[in-house]
Amino acid sequence: MPDLQSDTDKLIRARQRSRATVMGLILGALVILVFAITIVKIKAGMPH
């Protein structure tokens, strides 16, 4: 029985880890997107 619990715990941890990785990538992409938009807006406001 302990093996079944251990396997279940490992599976849950693996799913949590993969979900955390995906959320981290999405958050990083949003940060880069906001940064890029900010840079474009700043450059658009500057005289050439």
JOHU-V157425 format. One record per residue. N is the residue number from 1. RES is the residue in one letter. SS is DSSP state (H for helix, E for strand, C for the rest). PSI is psi in radians with two decimals (none if undefined). BURIAL is I if it has 24 or more other ideal C-beta (glycine too) atoms within 12 Angstrom, else O. Layout:
BEGIN
<<N:RES:SS:PSI:BURIAL> <N:RES:SS:PSI:BURIAL>>
END
This chain:
BEGIN
<<1:M:C:-0.68:O> <2:P:H:-0.55:O> <3:D:H:-0.70:O> <4:L:H:-0.75:O> <5:Q:H:-0.73:O> <6:S:H:-0.75:O> <7:D:H:-0.71:O> <8:T:H:-0.76:O> <9:D:H:-0.72:O> <10:K:H:-0.70:O> <11:L:H:-0.76:O> <12:I:H:-0.80:O> <13:R:H:-0.69:O> <14:A:H:-0.73:O> <15:R:H:-0.72:O> <16:Q:H:-0.71:O> <17:R:H:-0.76:O> <18:S:H:-0.66:O> <19:R:H:-0.71:O> <20:A:H:-0.67:O> <21:T:H:-0.79:O> <22:V:H:-0.77:O> <23:M:H:-0.66:O> <24:G:H:-0.73:O> <25:L:H:-0.72:O> <26:I:H:-0.76:O> <27:L:H:-0.75:O> <28:G:H:-0.71:O> <29:A:H:-0.69:O> <30:L:H:-0.70:O> <31:V:H:-0.79:O> <32:I:H:-0.70:O> <33:L:H:-0.81:O> <34:V:H:-0.72:O> <35:F:H:-0.80:O> <36:A:H:-0.75:O> <37:I:H:-0.72:O> <38:T:H:-0.79:O> <39:I:H:-0.78:O> <40:V:H:-0.75:O> <41:K:H:-0.68:O> <42:I:H:-0.80:O> <43:K:H:-0.60:O> <44:A:H:-0.49:O> <45:G:H:-0.20:O> <46:M:C:2.47:O> <47:P:C:2.56:O> <48:H:C:none:O>>
END
